Amino acid sequence: MLYVFFPPILLFFCIPLFAQRAKIDSLKNLLPSLHDTARVDCLNVLSLAYSYLNIDTAKSFAQKAFSEASALNYLRGNAMSLNNSARIAGHGLHNFPLQEKISLETIQLYKNGKDEKVIAETYMNMALALFCQSYFERSKAACNTVIQLSKKIGDKKGVGEALSVLGSINLETGNYEKSFEYFNESLGMFKSINDPYNTSILLSKVGDLYRLAGDQKTALNFYFQSLKYPKGSSLLWHPLVDLGDTYYSLEPFDSASYDQEKYIQTIKSLTVKSNYITYPKIRLAEMHIAYKEYDKAIALLLEELKVSRARNENQVMRLLLDIGRAYEGKKDYKKAFAYAKNLLQDSRKHNAKQYIRDGYRLMYILYDQQHQVDSAYSYYRKYTSMKDSVDVDEFSKKLAIYKAAKENDKKQAQIELLNNENLVNQQQLQLSDQQLKSGLFQKNILIIGVIVLVLLGFIIFRNVMLKQKNEAHRHEIIKQELSNKIDEALNTKFDNELYVKAVYNDIIDFNKYFEQFIDNVNKTKGSNQYTLNVGKPAEYSHTFMNAIFLIYQMKIANDDERLKPFTNLSDYMQFYLSPETFDYSKFNVEWLYMAYDWNVFHERFSRIPAIKEAIEKQLKEKFEEELSKIYAKYYV
């Protein structure tokens, strides 16, 4: 998988808020006038709507719905509220075992229920929970149940979403050709019912498979197509948003193509939600491995493995592989063997063929470096066998994609070869005739040979230079094309998220729209409050913190005229905007959790004695692990 290193706030998925808020406000105004089952249904819709905005509020509405439905003996209302609770556990809290548990309870509760749409959503929750825990076979079974129920009630959207999850399962297990079939089938279904939300996501996923096949141009075309389908506000559930991006790395880290990787991921992030905040750290660790900075990589990976193990998350196998590779690079073979064996155990359990292949390869390398020839040969045979198994699917997919183009290229090459042979024959005849006439055959051959060698050397040198120039030019074209697309989108309807991501990835000049951005942030800063669950829970404005991150990153001074539109700021907003001049009698240490562990914030804060003193006072009163880590890293 290709990843650009966005900070966690920038990776937070957000439904377009203005129309969404209007619908929510309308429902909240309607709620007091509703009674009995209609009131329960409204509470459940509000829980679903808030599940992408504020987890605590979503949980509160779900609990109210369940309580009131139980009092009315309204089973459908109970099942809907449990479905919301399962969704919150999954995409909100990343607690997939809990999502699975709630789904099983719902199936048992509503097994005799009449609304098959509700029970289909329960099985979709189950499929997502199992997929995110790498229980791929059980997830397949749940998807097939969703398809069966959705077809029965004529729900093409439900069928298409289940097919999409099946495509993701096959991608994660190395069955690329089958994945391609499922994605294309679901894409066709979404287009047939005019579902722009899911069409956008599937176009991006099909682009992933083209990129896996090595066809970067076609992949980029699919990613650009995905931007044409608007993802407007909706009170419907979109399981593919919860599903997120692919887990298996589509390509190893390559510094030469890093810029292109950033551009691709920027486009993708506008349609497909990234899988939480872990992947930028994994990709960063993989970059460290590529640069042989093994200790830095291991520190990041072990921290993420601990969290992922606790949550039983899908990326565990990728983490085990990367940790094994890092220890192999350090020549710490004992630990490398341990992680390689854990990888094989997990990948066999989940039948993830590409990870089995990668595990065999790592074991072969480790035994080979230890000069244990028999064991190395045994694992090499296993590796090549599994590699063939995975590559058959990949080759079939590549063949389907490239067949027409290759046939045309082949015919064209044959024609050019014949023309060249005819031309060479004519030249040889003419040359022979001249040489026979002049009587200097051998001398001329020697001269021509030298000329040909010089000419050949010049052609090779020129081709190398042109290739380098074309590669740089191609990157500029991609960047310019993406810049034009973003300009067009921002001029049509200014989007704060898109602007920040484009600036952060050096696609557009931040000065171009900065004043418009600041003005827009000031108007909308109170409209999307999120609960921060790092350290003590705290409310923060996603929009405002995006702006602050950009201001810090671009080193914009506090007294810059362009910041004057900021008005009616809360205390924490005033602190982040001007920490050097802030009145620290109002300071709350918990605000630092909004900055996570980002250098761009804490390196500036560490120069302010009042912040250090406040942290020390807080730690003396009550020890907090996350705060102590930040203190040790930046303030000591």
C-alpha positions in Angstrom: 0.0 0.0 0.0 1.2 3.5 -0.7 1.0 6.0 2.1 1.7 9.7 2.6 2.5 10.8 6.1 -0.5 13.0 7.1 -0.8 13.8 10.8 -3.6 12.1 12.6 -6.0 15.0 12.5 -5.7 15.2 8.7 -6.5 11.6 8.4 -9.7 11.8 10.3 -12.7 11.0 8.0 -15.4 13.7 7.9 -18.8 13.7 6.3 -19.5 17.1 4.7 -20.8 19.0 7.6 -23.2 21.8 6.6 -26.0 19.8 5.0 -25.4 17.0 7.5 -25.8 19.4 10.4 -29.0 20.8 8.9 -30.5 17.3 8.7 -29.5 16.5 12.2 -30.9 19.8 13.6 -34.2 19.0 11.7 -34.4 15.6 13.4 -33.6 17.0 16.8 -36.3 19.6 16.5 -38.7 16.9 15.4 -37.8 14.4 18.2 -39.9 16.0 21.1 -43.1 15.7 19.0 -42.6 11.9 18.3 -43.8 9.0 20.4 -43.4 5.3 20.8 -41.7 3.5 17.8 -41.4 6.7 15.7 -39.4 8.3 18.5 -37.1 5.2 18.7 -36.5 5.2 15.0 -35.6 8.9 15.1 -33.1 8.3 18.0 -31.5 5.5 16.0 -31.1 7.8 12.9 -29.5 10.4 15.1 -27.1 7.9 16.5 -26.1 6.9 13.0 -25.6 10.5 11.9 -23.5 11.4 15.0 -21.3 8.2 14.7 -19.1 10.1 12.2 -19.2 13.4 14.2 -19.1 12.7 17.9 -18.8 9.1 19.3 -20.1 10.0 22.8 -23.2 11.6 21.4 -23.8 8.7 19.0 -23.5 6.2 22.0 -25.9 8.3 24.0 -28.6 8.2 21.3 -28.1 4.5 20.7 -28.5 3.8 24.5 -31.6 5.9 24.7 -33.1 4.1 21.6 -32.3 0.7 23.1 -33.9 1.6 26.5 -37.1 3.0 25.0 -37.4 0.2 22.5 -37.1 -2.3 25.3 -39.9 -0.6 27.3 -42.1 -0.8 24.2 -41.0 -4.4 23.4 -40.0 -3.0 20.0 -37.5 -5.6 18.7 -36.7 -3.8 15.4 -35.8 -0.7 17.4 -33.5 -2.8 19.7 -31.8 -4.3 16.7 -31.2 -1.0 15.0 -29.7 0.5 18.2 -27.4 -2.5 18.6 -26.3 -2.1 15.0 -25.4 1.5 15.7 -23.5 0.4 18.9 -21.6 -2.2 16.8 -20.7 0.5 14.2 -19.4 2.8 16.9 -17.3 0.0 18.4 -15.8 -0.7 15.0 -15.1 2.5 13.1 -15.3 4.8 16.2 -13.3 2.9 18.9 -11.5 0.4 16.6 -12.6 -2.4 19.1 -13.4 -5.0 16.5 -13.9 -7.9 19.0 -16.6 -5.8 20.7 -18.2 -5.1 17.3 -18.3 -8.8 16.6 -19.8 -9.5 20.0 -22.6 -7.0 19.6 -23.4 -8.3 16.2 -23.7 -11.8 17.5 -26.0 -10.6 20.2 -28.1 -8.8 17.6 -28.4 -11.8 15.4 -29.6 -13.9 18.4 -32.1 -11.2 19.5 -33.6 -10.5 16.1 -33.4 -14.0 14.5 -37.1 -14.1 14.0 -37.4 -10.4 13.0 -39.3 -9.4 9.9 -37.2 -6.5 8.6 -34.5 -8.2 6.6 -32.8 -4.9 5.9 -31.9 -4.6 9.6 -30.6 -8.1 9.9 -28.6 -7.6 6.6 -26.9 -4.6 8.3 -26.1 -6.8 11.3 -24.3 -9.3 9.1 -22.5 -6.5 7.4 -21.3 -5.3 10.8 -20.2 -8.8 11.5 -18.4 -9.0 8.1 -16.5 -5.8 8.8 -15.5 -6.8 12.3 -14.2 -10.2 11.2 -12.4 -8.7 8.2 -10.6 -6.2 10.4 -9.5 -9.1 12.7 -8.2 -11.1 9.7 -10.9 -13.8 10.1 -11.3 -13.8 6.3 -13.3 -17.1 5.8 -15.9 -16.1 8.5 -16.1 -12.7 7.0 -16.8 -14.2 3.5 -19.6 -16.3 5.0 -21.2 -13.1 6.6 -20.9 -11.3 3.2 -22.7 -14.1 1.4 -25.5 -13.9 4.0 -25.7 -10.1 3.3 -25.9 -10.8 -0.5 -28.6 -13.4 0.0 -30.8 -11.1 2.3 -30.2 -8.1 0.1 -31.2 -9.9 -3.1 -34.3 -11.1 -1.4 -35.5 -7.5 -0.7 -34.1 -6.0 -3.9 -31.4 -4.0 -2.2 -28.7 -3.6 -4.9 -26.7 -1.2 -2.7 -26.4 -3.9 0.0 -25.4 -6.5 -2.6 -22.7 -4.2 -4.1 -21.3 -3.4 -0.6 -21.0 -7.1 0.3 -19.3 -7.8 -3.1 -16.8 -4.9 -2.3 -15.9 -6.4 1.0 -15.4 -9.8 -0.7 -13.1 -8.0 -3.2 -11.1 -6.6 -0.2 -10.9 -10.0 1.4 -9.5 -11.5 -1.8 -7.0 -8.7 -2.1 -5.8 -9.2 1.5 -5.4 -12.9 0.9 -3.5 -12.7 -2.4 -6.3 -13.7 -4.7 -5.9 -10.7 -6.9 -7.8 -11.8 -10.0 -10.9 -12.7 -7.9 -10.6 -9.3 -6.1 -10.6 -7.6 -9.5 -13.8 -9.5 -10.5 -15.6 -8.6 -7.3 -14.6 -4.9 -7.5 -15.7 -4.6 -11.1 -19.0 -6.3 -10.4 -19.8 -4.0 -7.5 -18.6 -0.9 -9.4 -21.1 -1.8 -12.2 -23.9 -2.3 -9.7 -23.2 1.1 -8.0 -23.2 2.9 -11.3 -26.4 1.2 -12.3 -28.3 2.5 -9.2 -26.6 6.0 -9.5 -24.8 5.7 -6.1 -22.0 8.3 -6.4 -20.8 7.7 -2.8 -19.8 4.0 -3.3 -18.9 4.5 -7.0 -16.2 7.0 -5.9 -14.8 4.5 -3.4 -14.8 1.5 -5.8 -13.1 3.5 -8.6 -10.2 4.1 -6.1 -10.1 0.4 -5.2 -10.0 -0.7 -8.8 -7.1 1.9 -9.3 -5.3 0.0 -6.5 -5.3 -3.2 -8.5 -4.1 -1.5 -11.6 -1.3 0.0 -9.6 -0.5 -3.5 -8.1 -0.3 -4.7 -11.7 2.3 -2.0 -12.5 0.0 0.1 -14.7 0.5 3.5 -12.9 -1.1 5.5 -15.7 -4.4 3.6 -15.7 -4.4 3.6 -11.9 -4.0 7.4 -11.8 -6.9 7.7 -14.3 -9.2 5.7 -12.0 -8.2 7.8 -9.0 -9.0 11.0 -10.9 -12.3 9.5 -12.0 -13.2 8.9 -8.4 -13.0 12.7 -7.7 -15.9 13.3 -10.2 -18.4 11.6 -8.0 -19.5 13.9 -5.1 -19.8 12.4 -1.6 -22.5 14.6 -0.2 -24.2 14.5 3.1 -26.2 11.4 3.9 -28.0 9.8 6.9 -27.5 6.4 5.4 -24.8 4.0 6.6 -21.9 3.5 4.2 -20.0 0.3 5.2 -17.2 0.9 2.7 -16.3 4.1 4.5 -15.8 2.0 7.7 -13.9 -0.6 5.6 -11.3 1.9 4.7 -8.2 1.4 2.6 -6.2 -1.7 1.8 -4.0 -3.2 4.6 -1.4 -5.1 2.6 1.4 -3.0 1.2 0.8 -2.6 -2.6 4.4 -1.7 -3.2 7.6 -1.6 -1.1 8.9 1.9 -0.1 10.9 3.5 -2.8 12.5 6.9 -2.3 12.7 7.4 -6.1 8.9 7.4 -6.4 8.0 9.0 -3.1 6.7 12.2 -4.7 4.4 10.3 -6.9 3.3 8.2 -4.0 2.3 11.4 -2.1 0.2 12.7 -5.0 -1.6 9.4 -5.4 -2.4 9.1 -1.7 -3.6 12.7 -1.6 -6.2 11.8 -4.3 -7.2 8.6 -2.6 -7.6 10.2 0.8 -10.5 12.3 -0.7 -12.5 9.2 -1.4 -11.2 6.3 0.7 -10.8 6.6 4.5 -7.2 5.8 5.6 -7.1 3.0 8.2 -6.8 5.2 11.3 -3.5 6.8 12.5 -1.4 3.6 12.4 -0.5 3.5 8.7 1.5 6.7 8.5 3.6 5.3 11.3 4.0 1.9 9.6 5.0 3.6 6.3 7.4 5.8 8.2 9.0 2.7 9.8 9.2 1.1 6.3 11.1 4.2 5.1 13.5 3.8 8.1 14.0 0.1 7.1 14.8 1.2 3.5 17.4 3.6 4.8 18.8 1.0 7.2 17.7 3.0 10.2 16.5 -0.2 12.0 16.3 1.0 15.6 14.0 3.9 14.6 11.8 1.5 12.7 11.7 -1.1 15.5 10.6 1.5 18.1 7.7 2.6 15.9 6.6 -0.9 14.9 6.7 -2.5 18.4 4.6 0.3 19.8 2.0 -0.2 17.0 2.1 -4.0 17.4 1.2 -3.7 21.1 -1.8 -1.6 20.3 -2.9 -3.8 17.3 -2.5 -7.0 19.2 -4.7 -5.6 22.0 -7.4 -4.7 19.4 -6.8 -7.8 17.2 -6.4 -5.6 14.2 -5.8 -6.6 10.6 -2.4 -4.9 10.3 -0.7 -7.3 12.8 0.7 -9.5 10.0 2.2 -6.5 8.2 3.8 -5.3 11.5 5.2 -8.8 12.2 6.8 -8.9 8.7 8.3 -5.4 9.1 9.7 -6.1 12.6 11.2 -9.4 11.3 12.8 -7.5 8.4 14.2 -4.8 10.7 15.8 -7.3 13.1 17.2 -9.2 10.1 18.8 -5.9 8.9 20.3 -5.5 12.4 21.5 -9.1 12.3 19.6 -9.9 15.5 18.7 -13.3 14.2 17.1 -14.6 17.3 14.4 -11.9 17.4 14.0 -12.0 13.6 13.3 -15.7 13.8 10.8 -15.2 16.5 8.8 -12.6 14.6 9.1 -14.6 11.3 7.6 -17.6 13.0 4.8 -15.5 14.5 4.1 -14.1 11.1 3.8 -17.6 9.6 1.6 -18.8 12.4 -0.8 -15.9 11.9 -0.8 -15.9 8.1 -1.5 -19.7 7.9 -4.3 -19.2 10.4 -5.9 -16.6 8.2 -4.8 -18.2 4.9 -3.2 -14.9 3.8 -1.1 -16.2 0.9 1.1 -13.2 0.3 2.1 -13.1 4.0 2.8 -16.8 4.0 5.0 -16.2 1.0 6.8 -13.3 2.7 7.2 -15.3 5.9 8.8 -18.2 4.0 11.2 -15.7 2.2 12.2 -14.2 5.5 12.9 -17.6 7.0 14.9 -18.6 4.0 17.1 -15.4 4.2 17.6 -15.9 8.0 18.7 -19.5 7.6 20.9 -18.7 4.7 22.7 -15.9 6.6 23.2 -18.4 9.5 24.7 -20.9 6.9 22.1 -23.6 7.8 21.9 -24.8 4.2 19.3 -27.6 4.6 16.8 -25.3 6.4 17.4 -22.5 4.0 16.8 -24.7 1.0 13.6 -26.1 2.6 12.2 -22.6 3.1 13.4 -21.5 -0.3 11.3 -24.3 -1.9 8.3 -23.3 0.2 8.8 -19.7 -0.8 9.0 -20.3 -4.5 6.0 -22.6 -4.4 3.9 -20.0 -2.6 5.3 -17.3 -4.8 4.1 -19.2 -7.8 0.7 -19.6 -6.2 0.3 -15.8 -5.6 2.0 -14.8 -8.9 -0.4 -17.0 -10.9 -3.3 -14.8 -9.8 -1.2 -11.7 -10.3 0.0 -12.8 -13.7 -3.6 -13.6 -14.8 -4.7 -10.2 -13.8 -1.8 -8.5 -15.5 -2.5 -10.5 -18.6 -6.1 -9.4 -18.7 -5.1 -5.8 -18.3 -2.3 -5.7 -20.7 -3.2 -8.3 -23.4 -4.8 -5.9 -25.9 -2.0 -3.3 -25.6 0.8 -5.9 -25.7 -0.7 -7.5 -28.9 -0.8 -4.1 -30.6 2.8 -3.3 -29.4 3.9 -6.7 -30.6 2.5 -6.2 -34.1 3.9 -2.7 -34.3 7.3 -4.0 -33.2 7.3 -6.8 -35.9 6.5 -4.2 -38.6 9.3 -1.9 -37.4 11.7 -4.9 -37.3 10.9 -5.9 -40.9 11.3 -2.3 -42.1 14.7 -2.1 -40.2 15.9 -5.4 -41.7 15.0 -4.2 -45.2 16.7 -1.0 -44.6 19.8 -2.7 -43.3 19.9 -5.1 -46.2 19.7 -2.3 -48.7 22.5 -0.4 -46.9 24.6 -3.6 -46.8 24.2 -4.2 -50.6 25.1 -0.6 -51.3 28.1 -0.8 -49.0 29.3 -4.1 -50.5 29.0 -2.6 -54.0 31.0 0.4 -53.1 33.7 -1.6 -51.2 34.1 -4.0 -54.1 34.5 -1.1 -56.5 37.0 0.7 -54.3 39.0 -2.4 -53.2 39.0 -1.2 -49.6 36.5 -3.6 -48.1 38.4 -4.5 -44.9 39.4 -0.9 -44.2 35.9 0.4 -44.6 34.5 -2.3 -42.3 36.9 -1.3 -39.6 36.0 2.4 -40.0 32.2 1.6 -40.0 32.6 -0.5 -36.9 34.2 2.3 -35.0 31.5 4.7 -36.2 28.8 2.3 -35.1 30.3 1.9 -31.7 30.6 5.7 -31.2 27.1 6.1 -32.5 25.8 3.4 -30.2 27.5 4.9 -27.2 26.0 8.3 -28.0 22.5 6.8 -28.4 22.8 4.9 -25.1 24.0 8.1 -23.3 21.2 10.2 -24.9 18.6 7.6 -24.0 19.7 7.6 -20.4 19.6 11.4 -20.2 16.2 11.5 -21.9 14.8 8.9 -19.5 15.9 10.9 -16.5 14.5 14.1 -18.0 11.2 12.4 -19.0 10.8 10.9 -15.5 11.2 14.3 -13.9 8.9 15.8 -16.5 6.3 13.0 -15.8 6.4 13.9 -12.1 5.8 17.5 -12.9 2.9 16.7 -15.3 1.3 14.5 -12.6 1.8 17.3 -10.0 0.5 20.0 -12.4 -2.5 17.9 -13.4 -3.4 17.3 -9.7 -2.9 21.0 -8.9 -5.3 21.9 -11.7 -7.9 19.5 -10.4 -7.6 20.9 -6.9 -7.7 24.5 -8.2 -10.9 23.6 -10.0 -12.4 21.9 -6.9 -11.5 24.8 -4.6 -12.8 27.4 -7.0 -16.1 25.5 -7.3 -16.6 25.0 -3.6 -13.8 25.8 -1.1 -13.0 22.8 1.0 -10.7 23.2 4.1 -9.6 19.6 4.2 -8.6 19.5 0.5 -6.7 22.8 0.8 -4.7 21.6 3.9 -3.8 18.3 2.3 -2.8 19.9 -1.0 -0.6 22.4 0.8 0.9 19.8 3.1 2.0 17.7 0.2 3.4 20.6 -1.7 0.9 20.4 -4.5 -0.4 24.0 -4.4 1.2 27.2 -3.0 -0.3 27.8 0.5 -0.4 31.6 -0.1 -2.8 31.1 -3.0 -5.9 30.5 -1.0 -4.6 31.2 2.5 -6.7 34.2 3.3 -9.9 32.5 2.0 -9.0 29.5 4.1 -8.5 31.5 7.3 -11.8 33.3 6.7 -13.6 30.0 6.1 -12.1 28.4 9.2 -13.2 31.3 11.4 -16.8 31.0 10.2 -16.9 27.2 10.6 -14.6 26.6 13.6 -17.5 25.8 16.0 -19.5 23.6 13.7 -17.6 20.3 14.0 -16.5 19.5 17.6 -14.8 16.1 18.1 -14.1 14.2 21.3 -10.4 13.6 21.8 -9.8 10.2 23.5 -6.1 10.6 24.1 -5.4 11.2 27.8 -8.5 12.8 29.3 -11.4 13.3 26.9 -11.6 16.8 25.6 -13.6 18.6 22.9 -11.7 20.2 20.0 -12.5 21.7 16.7 -11.3 19.6 13.8 -11.4 22.6 11.4 -9.5 24.9 13.7 -6.8 22.4 14.5 -6.2 21.8 10.8 -5.6 25.5 10.4 -3.3 25.7 13.4 -1.2 22.8 12.2 -0.8 24.5 8.8 0.1 27.9 10.5 2.8 26.2 12.6 4.1 24.1 9.7 4.4 27.2 7.5 6.0 29.2 10.4 3.5 32.0 10.1 4.1 34.7 12.7 1.4 35.6 15.4 1.2 39.1 14.1 0.6 38.2 10.5 -2.1 40.4 9.0 -3.8 37.3 7.4 -4.6 35.9 10.9 -6.7 38.9 11.9 -10.0 37.4 10.7 -9.9 35.0 13.7 -12.5 36.2 16.2 -14.5 34.9 19.1 -11.9 32.3 20.0 -12.2 30.0 23.0 -9.4 29.8 25.5 -7.7 26.8 23.9 -7.9 28.4 20.5 -6.2 31.5 21.7 -3.5 29.4 23.3 -2.8 27.5 20.0 -2.9 30.7 17.9 -0.5 32.7 20.1 1.2 30.5 22.8 3.9 33.1 23.4 1.4 35.9 24.5 -1.3 33.7 26.1 -2.6 34.4 29.6 -1.4 31.2 31.3 -3.7 31.7 34.3 -6.3 30.2 32.0 -4.1 27.4 30.7 -5.3 23.7 30.9 -2.7 21.0 30.5 -5.2 18.8 28.8 -5.1 21.0 25.7 -1.6 19.5 25.0 -3.3 16.2 24.1 -4.7 17.9 21.0 -1.1 18.2 19.8 -0.4 14.5 20.2 3.3 13.8 19.8 4.0 16.2 17.0 7.3 18.0 16.8 5.9 21.1 15.1 3.8 21.9 18.2 6.0 20.8 21.1 9.3 22.2 19.9 7.6 25.6 20.0 5.8 25.0 23.3 9.0 23.7 25.0 10.5 27.3 24.8 7.7 28.6 27.0 8.5 28.0 30.8 4.8 28.3 31.9 3.9 25.2 29.9 6.7 23.1 31.4 5.7 24.3 34.9 2.1 23.4 34.2 3.0 19.9 33.0 5.3 19.3 36.1 2.5 20.4 38.4 0.0 18.1 36.7 2.3 15.1 36.9 3.0 15.6 40.6 -0.7 15.7 41.3 -1.6 12.7 39.1 0.8 10.6 37.0 -0.4 10.3 33.3 1.6 8.0 31.1 1.0 9.9 27.8 1.7 13.2 29.3 4.9 11.9 30.9 6.2 10.6 27.5 5.6 14.1 26.0 7.3 15.8 28.9 10.4 13.5 28.7 10.7 13.9 25.0 10.3 17.7 24.7 10.5 19.5 28.0 13.4 17.9 29.9 
